[in-house]
Amino acid sequence: MYASNIARTRYSGLASGVDIDSLVQASLQTYYNKIDTATKQKTLTEWKKDAYREMNTKLTDFKYKYFSYSSPSTTLKSSESMNAKTVSLTENSNVKITATSSADIDSHKITDVTVATKATASSDKLYIESGTISGKTLAEVAEMFKAKGRTFAEADANGNYKVTLNVDNGTDITVVEKTFSADTTISSFLSEINNSGIDAKLSFNELSRRFELKTNETGANQKVSISGAMFGSGVVAEGTNASVTIDGEKHESASNTFAVGGLKFETLANGSDLNINATVKKDTDSVFNRIKAFVDDYNALVSDINSKVAERKSSSYLPLTDDEKADMKEADIEEWTKKAKQGMFYNDRTLSSLVSGMRSMFSQSDVAGTGKTLASIGIKTGSYETKGQIVLDEAKLKEALENDSESVAQMFAGKGGIAETFANRLDTAVDTIRDVTISGFTKSISSYTKKIDELYDVLEQKEDALYDRYATMESTIAKLQSQMNSLGF
């Protein structure tokens, strides 16, 4: 019920003995009721808008989980995933191998593995007992080298240290020349070198006690050097390529991750005269699990939609006003609100049409040009009572994956397949709900807000008029009482 918050003088009816506030409230009850009704309808519409937004989120999440390239672990849209193959290795400490969908079903022998390395320039060893040198200055480090009869760098006549670094990545040569003051700390020195745009990183290895300049990339085309007596005699090593000998043929790459004939290799450790057998076969288990998860989630989605579309609303339960909540326990308010929110989707045509359309997709006579039905691979619609849910014959699906995995992949990931048609139907439903239903709710909420504001304005005007009238009455009665008292009555 409406309660005015506007500060104004109230009359208690002392002269007349009348409860003026109660009379005003009773006179305006019709307006209070109109405000309560409009407020409840606004709240109910807001609930509906939120409910449809949640439904749209649920439909969108389902679409992206199974029909989008952005979900590689679950999608049914990717031919790569639906034609998955796996590799078994007799040993795998030297190399990791995975198969793409284009890999042949075959066995291979791996005999030699070489890991790609970065080009590295290492300084003479700095003989310190322990700890970091990041806070020490160049002059201090130079003295530490000198104490062991080695040269870190020679200062020029001004006491500065000049350093030149060269990095050759096989295409471009980067040269960085820097001059540092004697009091520059090692941490500042390293930071400035590494932020100079050079395609390498200079660091101090606390385990080996050496400065190391390493290229960012691996491969035989990587070369690095440093001058200015910076590293003393030091050691310079060019980068090397990764290589794998497969069935007697050597394959090289500048990177430790590369592909050969549909197989992806990651070289882990050097090894020669190896005897690694790699067997490529269909990964029917991963494809089966992917399809089964889809069927389970699809049935759960359809069941949820059907239950909501069939759920009727009770006219006995409407949103509660603040005054109504004030006289109720919290548990009773929660239970009431739960019932008031039922039936939001009752007989919704968009959702009913979505379920009907999805169900019809499972009855196609020729899926994605394969000439096959989904029933032929163990996926069919259930009885009428299941209202759009599907039944999975697991044994039949596994058999289809083993004997004709290409057709199964085409049915889901191919042009006009389940992934494409499902995504289109979901998009249509989501767009309709957003552009028609939710948009309509937004307009209704705005209309209710305007109506409630107008009712408040009218109510306040009526309230003011009534209080003014009763104030005049009270004043008149008070004057009459005063006159009668003066006459001795």
N, C-alpha and C positions, 0 to 999 in steps of 0.2 A: 504494500500500500504506500502511496505517496505521502511523504512527510516534508513540509516546507522547511527549508533551512534559512529563509530570508528573515533578517532581524526586523521586527516591527513591534509596536506597542500592542499588548493583548489586554483585554478587559475581562475581569473575572466575574462581572455581573453582581457587584456588591449591592448596588442600588436595587436591582430587580430580583436578585437572588437566582438568576438564570445562569446555567453553565454555557457561556457563549461559545467557548472553544468546541464543545461537543456539538452545539447547534451548527456551527460553521462546517465542522467535519461531516456531519450528516447531510448538510445541504449540498456539499461538493462530492458526495460519494460516487456519483455517476462519473465524474471526471477522474477520480482516483482509479476507478475500475478500468476506464479507458486507457490510462497510463500503464496500469499493471498488464493489461492485455497486450498492448503494443510492445511493452518491454519483454514479455515472455515470447512473443512471436519473433522479436529481434534476436533474443538469445537462442531460440530454436533454430533460426536461420544460420546464425554463427556456428552452431554445432554442426549443422548439415554441411556448411562450407568446409569446416575442418575435417569432417568425415570423408568428404569427396577428395580433399587434398591428400589425405592419408591413403585412400584407395589409388589415386593416381601415382603416388610414390611407390606403392606396392606393385602396380602394373609396370612402372618404369624400371624398378629394380629387377623384376623378373625378366624383362626384355634385355637389359644390359648383362644380366648374369648368363643367359643362354644364347643370345642372338647378337652379340657384339664382339668385335675383335679386342675390345678393351678388357675383356675377361678371359685371358688365354687358358686358364686352368679349368673353366667350366663351359665355354662357348661351344655351340653346335654349328656355328657359322663358318669356322675355319676348316678348310679341306686338309690342312696340315694336321690339325688335331684329330679329325675324323678318320684320317688314314695313318694314324700313329704307328710307329714301329719302335722296337726296343732292341738294345744290344746287350748281349751277355758276354762277359770276359772271363777267361780262365784265371787271369790275374790283372789287377788294375792299379798297381802302385806307381807305374810310370806314365800312364796315359788314361784320360777319361774320354770315352766315346759315346756320343748320342746319335741317334738316327733321325733324319727328316723323312717326310712322307715319300720323297723321291728315291730313297735308298733301296737297292735291290735286296730281295730275300736271299741271303748268301752267307758264306763264312769267309773270314779273312785271317791271315797270319801276320802279326806285327813282330818284327825282329829287332829293330833299332829305334831308339827314341832320343832326340836331343832337344834340350830346352833352349829357347831363345834368351839372349842376355842383352843387357844394356851396355853401351860403351861407358867405361869408367876410368877416371884418373884418380889415383890414390897417392897421398903424400907419404913422406917418411913417417915413421911411427913417433909419436910424441910421448916421451917417457915421463908420465906423471903417475902418481900412486892411485888416486881415485878421484871421483867427482867430476863435475862438469867444468868446462872452461868458458862457458857462455858469457860470464861477467868479466872475464879478463880482457885487457886491451891487446891490440896487435903488438905493441912494443913488449909487453910482458910475455906473450907467447913466443915472440922472436927470441927473447932471452932464454926461454925454456928450451928451445931447439938448440941455440948456441951452446948451452951448458953441456949438451951431449955431442958437440962437435958437428952439428948439422945446421943447415940454413933454412929457416922458414921463409924469410924475405929480407931483403936489404933495404934500409931506408935511404931515400935520396938526400941531397944536401939540405933540404928543408925539413927533414925528419918525416916525410910522408912515404907511404907504401903504394906502389903502382902495381896493378894486377891486370893481366889480359887473359880472357877466356875465349876459346874457339869451340863451336859446336857445329858439326857437319851431319845433317840428317839424310844425306844422299841427294838432296834437291837444293837445299839452301844452306849457306854457311853464315852463322851468326857470330859476330865478334863483339865482345864487351870489354871495354877498357875502363878501369876505375882507379881513382887515386884516393887513398884514405889517410887520415891523420893518425899519428901514433897512438892517440888516446881513444880511438874507435874501439868499442867493445866487439868481441867475437859475435855476439848475437846480432848487433847492428850491422856488422860486416856481412854476415850470412844473409840477413834479411834484404839488404840493398842489392846484393848480387842476385838473389833469387827473384827480386821484383824488377829486374832490369830488362825482362823480355827474352831472356835466354831460354832455349828449349832443353833445359837441364836443371838439376838441383844440386847445390853445394851444401854439404852438411859436415858435422864432425861426428864420427862414429865412436861412441864412448867405449864400445867393446874392443875394437881394434886399435883405438887411440890414433886414428888417422883422419885427415880431411879427405872427403870423397866428393868428386864431381861426377854425377851420373846423368845420362840422357833420360828424358822422359819416356822415350820409346825404345823398344827392343829391335834387333835386326842387324844384319851384316853391313847395312849401309850407314849405321850410326858410328860417328867418330867424335872424340872430344880431346882437347888438350888445354893446358894452362901454362902460362909463362910468367916471367918476373921472379924467378927463383922461388915461386910460391910453395911448390911441393918438394923442393929438394930434388933428390934423384928420383923418388917416387916410382910408380908403376902406371902405365897407360895400357888399357885393353880395349880393343874395338868390340862393337856389338857382334853378336852371332845370331844366325837364323835358327828357328826351330825346325826339326825334321822328323819325319816318321817314315819308316820303310814298311810298305804294305804289299804283301804278296811279291816281295822281291824288288819292288819299285820304290825309289826314294822320293818323297814329297817334302818340299821346303816352304817355309813361311817366315816373314819377319816377326810375326806375332805368335804367341803361344796358343792362340785360339784361331783355328782355321778349318775350312771345309774341303773335303775331297769326296767326289762321287756320292753326294747325299749323306755323307757321314761328317759329323762335327767332332773335331779333335781338340783336346786341351792337354798339352804336354805338361807333365808334373815333375818328372825327374829323369835325368840322363840314364840310359841303359843300352847295352849292346848285347848281341847274341841272345836276345830274348826269345821267348816262345809263347807269345800272347795270341790266343785264338779269340777272335771277335765274331760272334754269330748274330746276324740280323734276322729278326722275325717280326711278325705282326704283333702289335700290342693290343690284342683284343680286349684284355682286361680293362685298360684305361678307357677305351671307347665305350665298352659295356657300362662301366660305372658312371660315365658321363651321361649316357642316355637314361639309365635307371634313375639317376638323381633328378634329371629333367622330368621324367614321368611322375616321380613322387611329389616334386614341388608343383607340377602342373595340377595334379589331382587335389593337392592341398589348396591351391589358389581357386580352383573351380568350386570346391566344397565351400570355401569361405564366401565366394561371391553368391553362390546359390542360397546359402543360409541367410545372407543379408537381404537379398532380393525378396525372399519369401517371408522375412520377419515383419509382422504387422505392428503398427504403432497403436498404443493404447491412448485413447482420448482422455483417459482419467489421469494421465501423468503429463504435466507440463512443467517447464522450468520453474523453479521456486524463486520468489522474490526475497529480498533481504528480510522483510518483516515475517514472512512465512518461515524462513530458516531460523529466525530468532527463537521460535518456540519448539524447535526440534533438536534431537540429539545428532551428533556428527554421523554416527553409523546410519541413522534413519535418512539423513540428507544424502549420503552416498548411495544408499539403496534406491531412494526415490529418483535421483539423478540418473542412475544406471537404467532404470525403467523408462525414464523420460527420453533417453537417447536411443531407445529401440525404434526400429522401423524407419531409419533414415533413408534406406535404399529400397524401400518396398516398391516392387513392380517397376524398378528402373529399367527403361527400355534399352539404354546404351549398354549396360552390363549384361542384360539378358541376351541382347544381340551379339555381344562379344563371345559369350559362352557358346551360343548356337553356332556362330561362325567358326570358332576354334574346333568344335566337335565335328563339323562337316569336313574339315581339313584331313581328318584321320580316315575318311572314307573315300578318298580319291582313288580312281582306278589306275592312274598313271602318275606317279609322284616324280616330279623333276625330270621327266623324260626317260625314266629308267624302264618303263613298261611294267613296273611292279607296284604292288600296294603295300601299305605299311603293315597290313595284316600278314603279308607273306614273310615279314621279318619279326613277327611276334607282337606287333603293336596294333591294338584295335579298340574301338569304342565299347564301353560296357553296356549293360542293359539300360532301358529307358529310365528306370528308377535312379540310376547313378547320375543322371542329368549332366552329361558331358564329360564325366571322368573316363579315363582309358585304362585298359588292362594290358599288362606286360607279361608275355610268355617268355620267361628268361631263357629257357633252353632253346627256344626257336631263334631268339635274337643272337645268342652265342653261336649257334650253328651258322646263321647268316653272316656274322662277322668273320667266322673262320673260312667260309667257302666263297663269299662274295662281298668282301669288305668295301670294294670300290662302289658297288651299288648302294650300300648303306650310307656311305659318305656322301654320295650324290644326292640321296633322298633328303639329307639334312642340310648339307652345305652348298649344294648345287643351285644353279639358276632356277627359280621357281620352287625351290625346296622348302622344307618345313621352317628353317631359320628365317628365310626371306619373307614368306607369307605370314608367319606368326608375327614377326616384327611389324609388318604393315598393318595387321589387324589391331595390334596393341597400340600402335601410333594413332590410328583412327579413333580408338576409344579414348585414349588419353587426351587427344586434341579436342574431341567433342565435350568431354567432361570439363576441361579447362575453359574452352571458349564459349560454351553454352551454359552448362550447369553452374560452374563456379562463378562465372561472370554474372549470371542471373542472380545468384545469391548476393554477390557484392552490391548490385544495384538495389536489391530488396533491403539489405541492411542499411544502406544510405537513406532509403525512403523511410524506413522505420525510425531512424535517428531524427530525421527532419520532422516526422509526425509527432514523436515524443516531445521534441523541443517546442513545437507549436502548442501541444496540449498543456505543457508546463506554463507557457505564457498565458494561455486562456485561464488556467486554474489560478494563477497568481492574481490576475485581474479580477476574477470572480471573488477570490478570497479577500482582496483589499476592499472591494465594494461591500461585501457582507460585514466585515469588521467595522467599516465606516458607518454603516447603517445601525449596527448594534451600539456603536459608540454614541451616536446621536440619541438613540433610545435611552441609553444609560444616563446621558447628560440631562435629558428631559425629565426622566424619573427622579433624578437627584434634585433638580430644581423644584419639582412639585413637592417632594418630601420636605425640602427646606422651607417652602412657603407654608405647608401644613403645620410644621413644627413651630413656625413663628406665630401662627394663629392659635396655637394651643391644642391642636388636634393630636 
